[in-house]
Amino acid sequence: MNYKEFVGQVQHRLEYAQFGQAVRATRAVLTTLGERLHEGEATDLASPLPMEIDRYLTEAEHGQRFDYQDFLERVADREGVDRSDANYHAQQVIAIVAEIVPPGNIEKARNQLPEEFETLFEHVDLDAG
């Protein structure tokens, strides 16, 4: 999947009229996730993604500790949406990432996060890959 296809998937799932809105959502979610993950997991998760998208994960300031509510707050602030939209957008972006990335990479990232982050993976089907 290339950059335009990835962002197109985000745009479709979030029902955004404009490509730029989907880019902003993608950047908000993946940058924030990159901040929460250790560098190794962020890099593993990013490696199969299009180059223009993997950098959101790899260039983040890794290893920060914050809870899921703070995660949503950061995504909401970056994207300019409310927290319930941020939650839905994060779930959808992660579901798209999970369709591209090997299941083991998703599991490693998932296992590094506290249990309260399970909501983030609600739409991920690890059996599909």
N, C-alpha and C positions, 0 to 999 in steps of 0.2 A: 504494500500500500504506500503510495507516495503522499506528499504533503497535502496536495489539493484534495485527494480522496479522503484522507484522514479528517481534515477540517470540514469537508463536505458531509461526512458521516455525523460529525458533531452538530453541524448546522441543521441537518435533517432531524436528528433525534431531539434537539432542543427547540425545533421549529422556529429557527431564527430566519428572518428575511434576508439578512446581510451576512456575507462571509466574515467580515470584520468582527461581528459579535461572537461568532463561533471561535475565531482566533483568540479573542479576549477571554472567553470561557476556558478554552484549552490551556492558555498560558496561566490563568489564575489557579486552576486546579493542579496542574503539574508542577508549577513553581512551588506551591504550598506543600504538595506532597514531597517534593525534593528537599524542602527544608526540614521535614519531619524524619525522613529516612537517613540512614548512614550513607556515606558516599558510595560504598560498594554496591549496596542494594539499588540505589538510585541509578548508578551506571548500568547495572545488569538489566534493570527495568527499561532503561532508555535505549540500550543498544539496538534492539530490532526496530525501533521507531524511526520515522523519517528524520533526517538530520535537523531540519528546521524546528522539529518538535522535541527531539531528545535533549536539546540544550536547556529547555525549561527545567528538566530534572537534574541535569549534570552541572549546571551553573548556579544552582541554588546554594544557599549557605546551609550545608548539611548538618544533621545531628541535633537539631533544635528539639527541645522537649516542650510540647504543648498538647492539650487535650483536644478531643474532637470538636467541642464547641469553639475553641480558639481556631482550629482548622477552618471551620465554616465561616467564622468571622473574617479571617484573612482572605479566604476565597471571595466572600461577599464584597469586601472592601476593594479587592483588586478588580473584580468584574463589574462592580457597580450595581449589584442586585441585593435582594434581601437574603437572610440566612436559609429560608426554606428553598428558595430557588438555587442558592449555592449548593445545598445538599443534593438536590436532584441533578444539577449540572455535574457535580463531582461524581456521582454514581454513574451517570451516562458516559462521561469521559473515561472513567476507569473501566467500564464495560467495553468500550472500544479498544482501549489499550490491551485489555485481556484477550481480545480477539486476534491481536497481532503478536503479542509477547508469549513465549513458551510458558505453560502453566507453572513450571517450577520457579520461574522468575517472579510471577505474581505471588505465589505462595511464600517465597522468601521475604518479599516486601510486606505481605500481609502478616506474616508471623513476627515481624519486627515491631509492628504497631500494637498498642494496647487493645484490649478486647472491645472497648467502646468505639473503635474504628471499624468494626465489622459492618456497620451500616453502609460504609463506603463501598463495600464489595457485594451489596445486595443483588445487583443485576449481573454479576459475574458468574458465568457457567464454565467451571473448569473441566467439565466432562465433554464439552463441545469440541475442544481442540484435539 
